[in-house]
Amino acid sequence: QVQLVESGGGLAQSGGSLRLSCVASSSIASMNYMGWYRQTPGRQRGLIAGILNDGSANYDGSVEGRFSISKDNTRNRIYLQMNELSPEDTACYYCVADGTRQSWGQGSQVTVSS
């Protein structure tokens, strides 16, 4: 099972930007799928962005046009660039990897104030 470590979360103002990073303990080129989920207290996790091995990406409608997922195979990292942030984006963000087994990061809190 691959280990995932997230960073880059924190506090941002409405309209601002943050960049989340997720580093994997093994080659992400071997991963079938990687992505980002988010969760607020008392709610289920929901997929907001995913990227396949070939680089193709998909987004939830709530973030499409504002968020961008990317990967760096050399550094074994994926990123989530978050622009035009809104208070409704406040959540804990989780990195996920699907290889031989599904792996989850520990989560990174993002808080957006007005």
N, C-alpha and C positions, 0 to 999 in steps of 0.2 A: 504494500500500500504506500502510495506517495504521500509525503508530508507537504503541507501548504502553509505558508506564513504570509499574512497580509499586513500591509502598512499603508499609511497615507490618509487615514481617516482623521476627522477632527471637526472643528467648527468653521462654518462659512456663513456669510451673509447672503440673503436672497439676491440672485443675479450673479453670484460669484462662481468660482470653480474650485474643484479638488481633483486630484489624481490618485486613484487607488492602485496599489501594486500587489501582486501575488507571486511569490517565488516558490518554485517546486523543487523537491529534493532529487528529482530525476529528470531526464530529458522530456520536455513537453512535446517534442517532435513525435514521441511515441504515443501521445495521448490522442484518443479518438475525438474528444470534445472537452472544452474548458469553458467556464462561464462564471457569471456573477448572479447571485441571488440577493434579495434583501428581505428583512423581516422587521416588523414593528411589534411591540409587546402585545401578547394575546392574539397575534395573527400568524397564519402560516407563511412559510417562506415562499416567495414567488420569483421565478426566473425573470431577470431584466435584460440580460445580454449573454449571448453565447457565441463561441467561435469554433469552427471545425479545423481539422488538421490542414485542410487546403486553404485556410484563411477566410473562408466565407463566414459571415456574421449574421446574427439575427437579434432583434430587439423587441422588447415589449413596447406597446404603443405609448405608454406613459413616459418613456425616456427617449424614444427614437427621435433623432434630430438634435438632441441635446447631449446624449452620452455616446461615447465611442469606445468599443473594445478593440484591443490590439494585442499582439504577442511578439516576444523577442526570443526566438529559439536558442540563440547563443547564450543568453543570460537565464534561460529557463523561467521566464516571467511572462505573465499577462498583466494588462493594465486596463483600467476603466477611467477614461477621461470624462469628467462630469462638468458640464458647462450649464449656464443659465439655471443654477440651482434654485429650488423653491422649498419652502418649509415642508411640503408634502414629500420631499425626498428624504426627510429625516428617517433613518432606519439603521439597523445593523446590517452591514454588507458582508456576504460570504463568498469566498472563492470555492469553486468545485472543479474537480477533474475526473473524467471518465477514461480509465485505461483498462487494465485487467480487473480492477475494482474501483468503485466510486470513492473519492476522497474529498473531505471538506476542510476548509480552513477554520480558524478559531473565531472569525468574525471581526469586523472593524466598524466602529460606530461613526456615523456621519450625522451631524446636527446642523440644520440650516435655520437661521433666525431671520426675521423680517427686518 
